[in-house]
Amino acid sequence: MRVYNFSAGPSMLPLEVLQQAQADFVDYQGCGMSVTEMSHRSKQYDAIHQECLALLRELMNVPDNYKILLVQGGASQQFDAIPLNLLSGSGVADYVVTGNFAKKAYKAAKPYGDIRLAASSEDKTYTYIPKELTLSDNADYLYITQNNTIFGTRYTSLPTLKSGVLVADVSSNILSEVMDVSKYGVMYAGAQKNVAPAGVTIVIVREDLIGKEQAICPTMLKWSTQADADSLYNTPPCFSIYMAMLNLRHLKKLGGVAAIQRVNEYKAGLLYDFIDNSDFYHNYVNKEDRSLMNVPFVTGDKDLDAKFVSEAGKNGLLSIKGHKLVGGMRASIYNAMPVEGVKALIEFMKKFELENK
Ligand SMILES: *Cc1c(COP(=O)(O)O)cnc(C)c1O
């Protein structure tokens, strides 16, 4: 039996994608072996790799002067790769700290240059996106986390730059809403929230920003290493890329990013409306900054929250416990969460409220 899995990541994948992978698993399209056993230099794998890159470019409308890189190390590895690749001008970068991952990125960058805090929302436990930024005149880049997975906030419009380029961690909202790639210098995402099983990390970078890395930048962290080799410098995470390719095909069939964005807005709207009309459940995020992907909520009573998580689990609504930094509950409703899953959650929330009020 399949459950509704509200995990923040790794998270749900569409059933159709899993079934396709299952059908292909032992003998990939008659070649007598699995994708997991295949040389990354084989023509079968190359077709998967190229289709994944082409679908990303098509679905995200990536301009020709941007490279799409498929790398390893997770989003976290880019916390170091970004300053190492980009701090080649003034050596100054501005960071907006809107949550745990943003703070990790900010701290990771510190050894590589003059890393400045443009704003932080830590004063209100990251429940909003700061609008007033202290920006440097000569920054190489401004860094943001566009969707904050743990705290449930997102940027609904991008900050205005004073200098340099915009760098965004889009790990938990990539492919969930239309993004104008030309507004970014770099955007990147680990796969395991909205694209594929953990393994591949997608880095989309403007071409002129490649090849200017600091002298100390390790070979495997240089974007130029994979850019020059079509992301086949070394063995890529082949199976994760294959799953990404299947999921991208699936998204294209659904009508692409604009179409799934409408579904995501509808799903999130159902849940936020229900919470807002309840005096039993609360979401403390500034309304205009609410995430479409991660919806934290609480009852205000720790024991009741724990009971909610436990009983939800018994009712097929899994992994809904909030992050330890926030507590309570968090429903992650990525692209693969069907509308029925959100409706089932709301029905359960009603029932739980009646029984526990
Ligand atoms: C999950 C997540 C990360 C960390 O990703 P890893 O692939 O585990 O390194 C970073 N940033 C955001 C916004 C995330 O949601």
The ligand as an SDF file (V2000), in Angstrom:
LIG
                    3D

 15 15  0  0  0  0  0  0  0  0999 V2000
   17.7270   19.9070    1.7680 C   0  0  0  0  0  0  0  0  0  0  0  0
   18.3020   21.2420    1.5260 C   0  0  0  0  0  0  0  0  0  0  0  0
   19.6830   21.4640    1.5300 C   0  0  0  0  0  0  0  0  0  0  0  0
   20.6830   20.3690    1.8290 C   0  0  0  0  0  0  0  0  0  0  0  0
   20.7260   19.4900    0.7750 O   0  0  0  0  0  0  0  0  0  0  0  0
   21.7620   18.2670    0.7630 P   0  0  0  0  0  0  0  0  0  0  0  0
   21.5740   17.7350   -0.6210 O   0  0  0  0  0  0  0  0  0  0  0  0
   21.3350   17.3310    1.8320 O   0  0  0  0  0  0  0  0  0  0  0  0
   23.1120   18.8240    0.9720 O   0  0  0  0  0  0  0  0  0  0  0  0
   20.1380   22.7290    1.2620 C   0  0  0  0  0  0  0  0  0  0  0  0
   19.2880   23.7380    1.0230 N   0  0  0  0  0  0  0  0  0  0  0  0
   17.9590   23.5740    1.0240 C   0  0  0  0  0  0  0  0  0  0  0  0
   17.0650   24.7410    0.7570 C   0  0  0  0  0  0  0  0  0  0  0  0
   17.4150   22.3170    1.2770 C   0  0  0  0  0  0  0  0  0  0  0  0
   16.0850   22.1500    1.2930 O   0  0  0  0  0  0  0  0  0  0  0  0
  1  2  1  0
  2  3  1  0
  2 14  2  0
  3  4  1  0
  3 10  2  0
  4  5  1  0
  5  6  1  0
  6  7  2  0
  6  8  1  0
  6  9  1  0
 10 11  1  0
 11 12  2  0
 12 13  1  0
 12 14  1  0
 14 15  1  0
M  END
$$$$
